[in-house]
Amino acid sequence: MSSTHGAGSPLVLFDLDDTLMAHRAAVAAGIALHMRERAYAIDDAPAQRLWHELEEQHYHEYLAGRLSFEGQRRARARDFALAHGDELDDLAAGAWFDRYFERYRESWTLHADALPALDRLAARSPEVRLGIITNGELDFQLAKLDRLGIRGRFAHVIASGAVGATKPGRAIFDVAVARFAAEHPVSWAAYVGDRLATDAIGAARAGLVGIWLNRFGIEPGADERAEAAGAGVIEITSLDELPAALASRQR
């Protein structure tokens, strides 16, 4: 697979969480509401940092195959509750997470720049086809797209749980492009995501144009920055910049 120009139509693929959907904001709102319901001592900022750290830790355990999808949820709930003096067994941890998840789900929203960027892409380049590549379970991610009202904008949603491969590995990018190519040739492909290594560098290694959406002003390490530069990764700070970035790379 290659992102070089030729016969066919362009393909722009997106990550979902914190690229299109405001995942961090939903997590922050959901955990704050859940803490109040559990009557934990309220100090939102450190609690939200801890929840984010545990999410990173246990979700990567799931991606590495060391925990099931449900197992990483329960481990996160158990560790977070224990830090607040609330000891949970496995069954209770599952119920704890389920209740938190209701609060998280209630808080799902799109980033303010998501719909305008999708609209501009459709208006300026109607030949461009759109898709999603996401690390996660397909049904869960489809539920997000349905609730956010944008599922119909994407021809294919490729989820790691359904294809048995995860970002930043090449296989999931190859699967995604192949699905589109089976319907119509792909002239070039780009991938937009909020994680430099997992999304942008992973995509670039697979032959796509890697676009890093650095919403939060993250400063990567020197080695990662050098690898991104060598791979031709494009950095943007908002999806407002995406159409121009794509047009520049296409030229």
Residue pairs with C-beta under 8 A, 6 or more apart in sequence:
1 173
1 174
1 177
1 178
1 181
1 186
1 189
1 206
1 207
1 208
2 188
2 207
3 188
3 189
3 190
3 207
3 208
3 209
4 187
4 188
5 187
5 188
5 250
6 185
6 187
6 188
7 185
7 187
8 181
8 184
8 185
8 186
8 187
9 127
9 128
9 129
9 184
9 185
9 186
9 187
10 125
10 127
10 128
10 129
10 186
10 187
10 188
10 189
10 190
10 246
10 250
11 128
11 129
11 130
11 131
11 177
11 180
11 186
11 188
11 189
11 190
12 121
12 128
12 129
12 130
12 131
12 189
12 190
12 191
12 192
12 246
13 130
13 131
13 132
13 133
13 173
13 176
13 189
13 190
13 191
13 192
13 203
13 208
14 20
14 130
14 131
14 132
14 133
14 154
14 191
14 192
14 193
15 132
15 133
15 134
15 191
15 192
15 193
15 194
15 195
15 199
15 213
16 23
16 132
16 134
16 136
16 141
16 144
16 145
17 23
17 134
17 136
17 194
18 24
18 111
18 194
18 215
19 111
19 192
19 193
19 194
19 199
19 213
19 239
20 110
20 111
20 114
20 148
20 150
21 108
21 109
21 110
21 111
21 114
21 144
21 148
22 108
22 109
22 110
22 111
24 52
25 107
25 109
26 104
26 105
26 107
26 108
26 109
27 48
27 51
27 52
27 55
27 104
27 107
28 44
28 48
29 103
29 104
29 107
30 100
30 101
30 103
30 104
30 105
30 106
30 107
31 47
31 48
31 51
31 100
31 103
31 104
32 42
32 44
32 47
32 48
33 103
33 106
33 107
34 99
34 100
34 103
35 42
35 44
35 47
35 84
36 42
37 99
37 103
38 81
38 84
38 86
38 96
40 47
40 84
40 86
41 84
47 84
50 80
50 83
51 76
51 80
54 75
54 76
54 79
54 80
55 76
57 76
58 67
58 72
58 73
58 75
58 76
58 79
59 72
61 67
61 72
61 75
62 68
62 69
62 71
62 72
63 135
63 160
63 166
67 75
69 137
69 161
70 94
73 94
73 97
73 101
74 90
74 93
74 94
74 97
75 93
76 97
77 88
77 93
77 94
77 96
77 97
77 100
78 88
78 90
78 93
78 96
81 87
81 88
81 93
81 96
82 88
88 96
105 147
108 144
108 147
108 148
109 148
110 148
110 150
111 215
111 239
113 238
113 239
113 240
114 150
114 239
115 150
116 239
116 240
117 239
117 240
117 242
117 243
118 130
118 150
118 153
120 242
120 243
121 128
121 130
121 242
121 243
121 246
122 128
122 153
124 243
124 247
125 243
125 246
129 155
129 180
129 184
130 153
130 154
130 155
131 154
131 155
131 156
131 157
131 158
131 176
131 179
131 180
132 141
132 145
132 154
132 156
132 157
132 158
133 158
133 167
133 172
133 173
133 176
133 191
134 141
134 157
134 158
134 159
134 160
135 159
135 160
135 166
135 167
135 198
136 159
136 160
136 161
137 159
137 161
137 162
138 157
138 159
138 161
138 162
141 157
141 159
142 151
142 157
145 151
145 154
145 157
151 157
155 180
155 183
156 176
156 179
156 180
158 172
158 175
158 176
158 179
160 166
160 167
160 172
163 171
163 172
163 175
165 171
165 172
165 175
166 172
167 173
167 193
167 198
167 199
167 202
168 197
168 198
168 199
168 201
168 202
168 203
168 205
169 202
170 202
170 205
170 206
173 191
173 202
173 203
173 206
173 207
173 208
174 206
177 186
177 189
177 208
180 186
180 189
188 209
188 250
189 207
189 208
189 209
190 203
190 208
190 209
190 210
190 211
190 246
190 249
191 199
191 200
191 202
191 203
191 208
191 209
191 210
191 211
192 199
192 211
192 213
192 239
192 242
193 199
193 200
193 203
193 211
193 212
193 213
194 212
194 213
194 214
194 215
194 216
195 212
196 212
196 214
196 218
196 220
196 224
196 228
196 233
197 224
199 210
199 212
200 210
200 211
200 212
200 228
200 231
200 233
200 234
200 235
201 210
201 224
201 227
201 228
201 231
201 233
202 210
203 209
203 210
203 211
204 210
204 228
204 231
204 232
204 233
205 231
209 232
209 234
209 246
209 249
210 228
210 231
210 232
210 233
210 234
211 233
211 234
211 235
211 236
211 242
211 245
211 246
212 228
212 233
212 234
212 235
212 236
213 236
213 237
213 238
213 239
214 235
214 236
214 237
215 237
215 238
217 237
220 228
228 235
234 245
234 249
236 242
236 245
